[in-house]
Amino acid sequence: MKLKAAAAGLFALGGLLLLSPSSVWGQSVPRPGLLDLPLSARFAGSAESMGAPLQATLGDALGQASLIDSTHAGQLHLAYVDYFAGTAMASALYAHRPKEHKWLWHTGLRNLGYGNFTGRDPVGSETGSFSASDVAWVSGVSMPLDTNLTVAATLWLGQSGLAERRSAFAQVDVSANYYRRDRKLRLAAMWRPWGGMYNANSTGSSGRFESDMRLSLSKGFQNAPFVLYATYDELQQWDLAPDGFYDDTIDPLTGDTLSSGTWAFGDQLLRHLAIGTGLNISENLGFRFGYHHRRRQELRLANAPGTAGFAWGLDFKVRRFHLTIARNTYHTAGASTHLSIRTRLTER
């Protein structure tokens, strides 16, 4: 009864946001960072290319709920991310399968803290300190339609706080995956058709989130210990480069036309793509590596690109605990560290 009441309350609140006046949802606003940052250490360790892993874990469900199956029932997943300059994220997720039912239910919490800041008035005098954070509750169900195909739906409900500003947001995810064990092949799709944010005061903008879609593919091999990953995201928009990125420029001294030197079609194609590979060294030890082209193009320094856009991760098992650690390089100033632990609380 408690489970049913919680689920009813969750979807009722989502319905209230959905039925808000159309003027609120007329404009587009950015998603909170909580919804767009890498959602699991395994996902981050592949530079976000592993959207359809062959051996999915409960943490992968944070970005692709259709990956949950009966093997995850009773599991608890805990994760922590140390991003940069005081920004950190923590999450917890639990999966449950009701007796004599095929579907699985998952629920959890995520919190993204941006740290503490010093407030100042228009003349520069300190007015005290304040914090900023996002927190969200996620809950959904996954249902196997047959031995190969699984579909899922997830609802996110949360709030953002920055000084005196308070905002509520909601988002719906719909996902599906097709898995062929005999061919070691998995294809997954994730669509975010609806979402939006409502600000309780006049210090921020209310509006809807842009719909987007992501496709992921993983391929393993019968006689090789590695897996290839690829994810193609942001399908709702072809050109993700900044305005004027491919335009020619004029030399101010000579007046000559300088070509940008970038193949526009190739760069536009690759900005959607993240690729990676995973190596299973043993049953209890695995390694992965990935590259995200768009992240490298947007965040690298022209004179010191470093390893921006690259990521690596390591999985290992200690008794009943599975641990994952990953490093994801965003820029030369530092890399994010992702840590997750999962274990089983109950029998399947």
C-alpha angles and dihedrals in degrees: 000000000000090000092051092047092050092049091048092051092048095054093040091058090047089052092053090055091046092052094049115125113293090235089068092057096041095096130055122242131182119264117250112263088246090072099044106040118094106285102206138028091240091051092047093046091060092050087254093300096115099081093134108036117184091224102039123197129203091258090060088065090073087077102023115026094183088072090074113104138162092285089068096054111123095015126133120206123197123184139178129189125194103197114170143304097006096320111130137161133204131186141178127195133181130188127205133183116202114227116269092009130111097209124085128213124212131185137171151143133250129191128188116190121193095191134242125312138191116242122218134188124231092277094051100256116142115253098184136275130298138180134224127210146149123219128183141179115215126195135162149134135248124203128192110221093189139336092292108029128065129174130193144179127204135187124205121198122179152133137236125212129194117165104302096346117103124184135178122208139182135188137183122212124194119189143170136182135193116207128189109188093184091057097035090234132136129179120188136181128194123190127186101197099167141023142128149168131237122198118212094210139028096264094089143032126259121210149116131292119242113255114244141174137208131197123199135186133189127186127188131183133230097228102028129076096221138084129207120221133194132172127187111195142175092043092166092074129040103195111054097164121107117268112280094012093131097038122115117245134216121238104235092212103044102020090230120147112247117205117226089229092217124122098231099202094047094047092046090051095048095047087072094049133089119177133187148153136222127209120202104207093177140337090278101035132058138164132200138187132189147177128211111196099193093050091052093049094048102040108032121100114242094229097035112027094163114171098322109153095026126108141176135192141188130207125194139161127227112185107300094348126090114201129193128188127182140176119207118188115214100165143339091276091073149303132254120248119216123194128178136174127192132183139159119260098181140015118272 
